[in-house]
Amino acid sequence: MVIEFLQAYLPIIIYILLIVVLIVAIIIGIKLSNLLDKVNHVADSVSDKVDSLNGIFHAIDYATDKVNDFTTKAVDVIVGGISKLIHRKSKNKQKEEEEDI
C-alpha cells in the first residue's frame, strides 16, 4: 500500500518541488540581474564624479610641484650662502695662520 503510494505520487511530488525550485532560481536570477544593473549604474556615477575631480587634482598636483621647486631652490641658495660664509671664514683663518708662521 505504502509502496504503491510512493511509486504513484512520489515522482509527482518531486517534479512539483523541482518546478518550484526552478521558479525560485529564475526569480533570484532576475533579482540579481537587476541588482547588478543598479551596482553598475552606481559605479558609473562614481567614475564620472571622480573624472570630474581629476582636473582639480591635477591643478593641486601642479601647484605642489611648483611650491616644491621653489622651496628646493630657496634652500639651495641659503645653503650655498652659508657654505660660502663658512668657507670664507676658514680661508681667512688659514691665511692668518700662514701669516703667523
C-alpha positions in Angstrom: 0.0 0.0 0.0 2.7 2.5 1.0 5.0 1.4 -1.8 2.2 1.8 -4.3 1.5 5.3 -3.0 5.2 6.2 -3.2 5.5 4.8 -6.7 2.5 6.7 -7.9 2.8 10.1 -6.1 6.4 10.5 -5.2 7.6 11.3 -8.7 4.8 13.9 -9.0 5.8 15.5 -5.7 9.5 15.5 -6.7 8.6 17.1 -10.1 6.4 19.8 -8.4 9.3 20.6 -5.9 11.8 20.8 -8.8 9.4 23.1 -10.7 9.2 25.3 -7.5 13.0 25.3 -7.1 13.4 26.2 -10.8 10.9 29.1 -10.5 12.7 30.4 -7.3 16.1 30.2 -9.1 14.7 32.2 -12.1 13.3 34.8 -9.7 16.6 35.1 -7.8 18.4 35.3 -11.2 16.2 38.2 -12.3 16.6 40.0 -9.0 20.4 39.5 -9.2 20.4 40.9 -12.7 18.5 44.0 -11.5 20.9 44.4 -8.6 23.9 44.2 -10.9 22.4 46.8 -13.2 22.0 49.1 -10.1 25.5 48.4 -9.0 26.8 49.1 -12.5 24.9 52.4 -12.5 26.4 53.4 -9.2 29.9 52.5 -10.3 29.5 54.6 -13.5 28.2 57.5 -11.4 31.2 57.3 -9.1 33.5 57.0 -12.1 32.0 60.1 -13.6 32.4 62.1 -10.4 36.0 61.0 -10.0 36.7 62.0 -13.6 35.2 65.4 -12.9 37.6 65.8 -9.9 40.7 64.9 -11.9 41.1 68.5 -13.1 41.2 69.7 -9.5 43.7 67.0 -8.5 45.9 67.9 -11.5 45.8 71.6 -10.5 46.7 70.8 -6.9 49.5 68.4 -8.1 50.9 71.2 -10.4 50.8 73.7 -7.5 52.5 71.5 -5.1 55.2 70.7 -7.7 55.8 74.4 -8.2 56.0 75.1 -4.4 58.4 72.2 -4.0 60.6 73.5 -6.8 60.6 77.0 -5.3 61.4 75.7 -1.8 64.2 73.5 -3.2 65.8 76.4 -5.0 65.4 78.6 -1.9 67.1 76.0 0.3 69.9 75.6 -2.2 70.5 79.3 -2.3 70.5 79.6 1.5 72.8 76.5 2.0 75.1 77.8 -0.7 75.3 81.2 1.0 76.0 79.7 4.4 78.7 77.3 3.0 80.4 80.3 1.2 80.5 82.2 4.5 81.9 79.2 6.3 84.4 78.5 3.5 85.4 82.2 3.5 85.9 82.2 7.3 88.0 79.0 7.1 90.2 80.6 4.3 90.7 83.7 6.4 91.8 81.6 9.4 94.2 79.6 7.2 95.6 82.9 5.8 96.1 84.3 9.3 97.8 81.0 10.4 100.1 81.1 7.4 101.0 84.7 8.1 101.7 83.9 11.7 104.1 81.1 10.7 
